[in-house]
């Protein structure tokens, strides 16, 4: 594979629409550490001369500190072995690529910082073997199926403040004892969906739209209320909606650099949803991260797979889908104000989908309700937010966003990313004055369901 971009007349920045090259994960050179580090050196030097991304996440401050505190004050003073510190701090949020970097393709420098660090993780994984604990924690389907029958016990053991189990989990698994872990439910989302309401004949989209909802692993095992709310809201609009969960989208495996596993998940899920698409169903996903995977990452991993491309084109985020229904048919009547107003955290993986703040647009359909938008990284990023070596970093990155949430003073906090919402809620709660109540946390579609009196 070729790392060096095509030579062209140099220019400062670009006003052209950015695009990404397919991920060449099947090429042996993709995993060649020497070649990866050579490309990192090229890109890091560009970043050093630019520094627009200094306030996005901790990857860039780490890189710039390594340079500034080195013996030369330039990148040549940074040891290649220290590049891993920059990679470790990246949550693959894509904000540098989508919102800051002026040198992304089609610029001749062709900088794609997140995918370069993804390649570095994949190369390290191939060279050193998988990080066992990380990869076991990332098996969300297995863990969810094991935890569901003993949900009460599992939640007790993982509860923050459990002085018996959490120190052991920290010592054995590397999970920070102060990290908030998601709870499990004995009834999965797909179990609850069996009693989902039928489409309302009075709904504006009745007889005009069918949607199949991808439950996502988080809604399936950890927050089924998001799935039941989505089903109820779509039924209110008259949409015939089904809930399907073949398996996890593979984002946890992407974070660890196991791209082959992600490709297998993408093939399986695309084949399942292909049958629904052929039958006239729209595809709707419940979390921003899964939507980003299905719309953007999978087609770059499997660019030749027609089923993946078809699914990518057919997929909408749940809030994006509701806004589309409103524009096409109008919204069902019956919305009532949310007491205490709402603060919406616009998650990085929602922003990276380049669709606008659809969650805010949807919530502003609720009459008499102020919706404040916070667009700053929560700092969580999957296992990044819970592991001992990165939890403090997640707190550091998330505190500015938490301060903005607290300043709004609204009674409800929601986010397109459920983990981001929980992380920010915890950070806000930690700084509350005595007697003050923390904001209620929910997914935006749950807030809309509440406004309809459906939740």
QUIRAGI-V716930 format. One record per residue. RES is the residue in one letter. PSI is psi in whole degrees, 0 to 359 (NA if undefined). BURIAL is + if it has 9 or more other C-alpha atoms within 8 Angstrom, else -. D_LAST is the distance of its C-alpha to the last C-alpha in whole Angstrom. Layout:
# QUIRAGI-V716930
RES/PSI/BURIAL/D_LAST, RES/PSI/BURIAL/D_LAST
This chain:
# QUIRAGI-V716930
X/158/-/52, X/126/-/53, X/326/-/52, X/125/-/54, X/161/-/52, X/136/-/55, X/134/-/57, X/169/-/57, X/123/-/58, X/145/-/56, X/159/-/54, X/113/-/52, X/186/-/48, X/140/+/47, X/3/-/45, X/154/-/44, X/131/-/41, X/152/-/40, X/165/-/40, X/143/-/40, X/148/-/43, X/149/+/42, X/117/-/42, X/53/-/45, X/344/+/44, X/356/-/46, X/126/-/49, X/328/-/51, X/339/-/52, X/329/+/48, X/5/+/48, X/108/+/52, X/323/+/51, X/316/-/54, X/323/+/53, X/314/+/50, X/328/+/51, X/318/-/54, X/322/+/51, X/320/+/49, X/317/+/52, X/311/-/52, X/318/+/49, X/325/+/49, X/324/+/52, X/316/-/50, X/320/+/47, X/322/+/50, X/353/-/51, X/296/-/48, X/22/-/46, X/335/-/43, X/16/+/40, X/333/-/41, X/16/-/38, X/309/+/35, X/187/+/35, X/351/+/38, X/316/+/40, X/316/+/42, X/321/+/43, X/315/+/44, X/312/+/46, X/326/+/48, X/319/-/48, X/320/+/50, X/309/+/52, X/329/+/53, X/1/-/54, X/174/+/56, X/337/-/60, X/345/+/60, X/8/+/57, X/173/+/56, X/332/+/54, X/349/-/58, X/1/+/57, X/129/+/54, X/142/-/54, X/328/-/53, X/339/-/51, X/351/-/49, X/330/+/48, X/333/-/45, X/326/+/44, X/317/+/43, X/319/+/41, X/327/-/39, X/354/+/38, X/129/+/36, X/9/+/33, X/38/+/33, X/340/+/31, X/6/+/33, X/326/+/33, X/317/+/37, X/316/+/37, X/330/+/35, X/344/-/35, X/317/+/39, X/124/+/41, X/2/-/44, X/18/+/46, X/159/+/43, X/138/+/45, X/11/+/46, X/145/+/48, X/340/+/51, X/341/-/50, X/55/+/47, X/125/+/45, X/84/+/42, X/312/+/41, X/318/+/38, X/334/+/40, X/317/+/43, X/330/+/41, X/317/+/39, X/320/+/43, X/318/+/44, X/318/+/42, X/321/+/43, X/319/+/46, X/321/+/46, X/319/+/44, X/324/+/47, X/319/-/49, X/351/-/48, X/163/-/46, X/151/-/42, X/104/-/41, X/311/-/40, X/313/-/37, X/314/+/35, X/331/+/35, X/320/-/34, X/332/+/31, X/353/+/30, X/75/+/30, X/324/+/26, X/313/+/26, X/313/-/29, X/320/+/28, X/319/+/24, X/325/+/26, X/325/-/28, X/330/+/25, X/313/+/23, X/340/-/25, X/41/+/26, X/317/+/22, X/314/-/23, X/317/-/27, X/319/+/26, X/324/+/23, X/315/-/26, X/326/+/29, X/358/+/27, X/134/+/26, X/134/+/27, X/353/-/30, X/102/+/31, X/348/-/34, X/315/-/35, X/324/+/34, X/322/+/33, X/325/+/37, X/316/+/37, X/324/+/35, X/317/+/36, X/320/-/40, X/317/-/39, X/347/-/37, X/16/+/37, X/122/+/33, X/132/+/33, X/341/+/33, X/0/-/31, X/137/+/28, X/125/+/25, X/146/-/24, X/148/-/21, X/160/+/19, X/159/+/19, X/144/+/17, X/330/+/19, X/120/-/17, X/164/+/17, X/319/+/15, X/335/+/17, X/313/-/17, X/332/+/14, X/343/+/14, X/338/-/17, X/27/-/14, X/149/+/13, X/151/-/13, X/157/-/16, X/137/+/16, X/122/+/16, X/338/-/20, X/354/-/19, X/144/+/18, X/338/+/21, X/11/+/21, X/129/+/21, X/3/-/24, X/340/-/25, X/142/+/23, X/138/+/22, X/139/+/20, X/124/+/20, X/127/+/18, X/114/+/20, X/326/+/18, X/151/+/20, X/327/+/21, X/315/+/19, X/324/+/15, X/314/+/17, X/328/+/19, X/329/+/17, X/67/+/14, X/342/+/12, X/332/+/8, X/317/+/10, X/316/+/11, X/326/+/9, X/317/+/7, X/316/+/10, X/318/+/11, X/317/+/9, X/316/+/10, X/322/+/13, X/321/+/13, X/327/+/12, X/353/+/15, X/8/+/17, X/133/+/18, X/111/+/19, X/139/+/17, X/151/+/18, X/128/+/18, X/141/+/21, X/91/+/22, X/313/-/26, X/176/+/26, X/149/+/26, X/345/+/27, X/4/+/30, X/319/+/29, X/325/+/30, X/326/+/33, X/318/+/34, X/330/+/34, X/359/+/36, X/11/+/39, X/75/+/38, X/330/+/38, X/321/-/40, X/322/+/37, X/318/+/34, X/319/+/36, X/317/-/36, X/317/+/32, X/316/+/32, X/315/+/35, X/314/+/33, X/320/+/29, X/322/+/31, X/319/+/33, X/312/+/30, X/339/+/28, X/325/+/31, X/323/-/31, X/318/+/28, X/318/+/29, X/335/-/32, X/10/-/30, X/12/-/28, X/140/+/25, X/154/+/24, X/129/+/23, X/134/+/20, X/153/+/19, X/347/+/16, X/149/+/19, X/321/+/21, X/318/+/24, X/322/+/24, X/319/+/24, X/318/+/27, X/310/+/29, X/322/+/28, X/320/+/29, X/314/+/32, X/314/+/33, X/315/+/33, X/336/+/36, X/336/+/38, X/324/+/38, X/66/+/39, X/340/+/40, X/354/-/42, X/112/-/39, X/322/-/38, X/322/+/35, X/317/+/34, X/319/+/35, X/316/+/33, X/319/+/30, X/315/+/30, X/332/-/31, X/348/+/28, X/136/+/25, X/145/+/23, X/150/+/20, X/317/+/16, X/322/+/17, X/321/+/20, X/318/+/19, X/319/+/17, X/321/+/20, X/320/-/22, X/317/+/20, X/318/+/20, X/327/-/24, X/321/-/25, X/349/-/23, X/169/-/21, X/145/+/18, X/144/-/16, X/165/-/16, X/3/-/13, X/136/+/12, X/155/+/13, X/150/+/14, X/116/+/12, X/138/-/14, X/358/-/17, X/177/+/17, X/137/+/16, X/125/+/19, X/121/+/19, X/119/+/21, X/99/+/22, X/148/+/23, X/319/+/27, X/342/+/26, X/318/+/24, X/323/+/27, X/346/+/29, X/354/+/28, X/39/-/30, X/0/-/27, X/178/-/26, X/72/+/23, X/328/+/21, X/317/+/18, X/317/+/19, X/319/+/20, X/313/+/17, X/334/+/15, X/357/+/18, X/342/-/17, X/122/+/15, X/149/-/17, X/24/-/19, X/123/+/17, X/131/-/20, X/113/+/19, X/137/-/22, X/131/+/23, X/119/+/25, X/79/+/27, X/146/+/28, X/135/+/28, X/338/+/26, X/359/+/29, X/287/+/27, X/56/+/28, X/227/+/27, X/342/+/30, X/324/+/32, X/349/+/29, X/342/+/30, X/147/+/33, X/319/+/36, X/345/-/38, X/352/+/36, X/316/+/33, X/324/-/35, X/319/+/35, X/322/+/31, X/316/+/31, X/313/-/34, X/325/+/33, X/340/+/29, X/319/+/30, X/320/-/31, X/320/+/28, X/322/+/26, X/320/+/29, X/319/+/27, X/314/+/24, X/322/+/25, X/330/-/27, X/326/-/24, X/21/-/23, X/157/+/20, X/342/+/17, X/135/+/15, X/131/+/16, X/164/+/15, X/151/+/17, X/341/+/18, X/113/+/19, X/325/+/17, X/322/+/21, X/319/+/22, X/315/+/19, X/320/+/19, X/313/+/23, X/320/+/23, X/321/+/21, X/318/+/23, X/320/+/26, X/315/+/25, X/326/+/24, X/335/-/28, X/10/-/29, X/146/+/27, X/155/-/30, X/130/-/30, X/346/-/27, X/148/-/25, X/138/-/21, X/157/+/20, X/146/+/17, X/139/-/14, X/141/+/14, X/167/+/11, X/149/+/12, X/323/+/12, X/332/+/10, X/325/+/7, X/318/+/8, X/319/+/9, X/321/+/6, X/320/+/5, X/333/+/8, X/353/+/8, X/24/-/6, X/353/+/4, X/NA/-/0
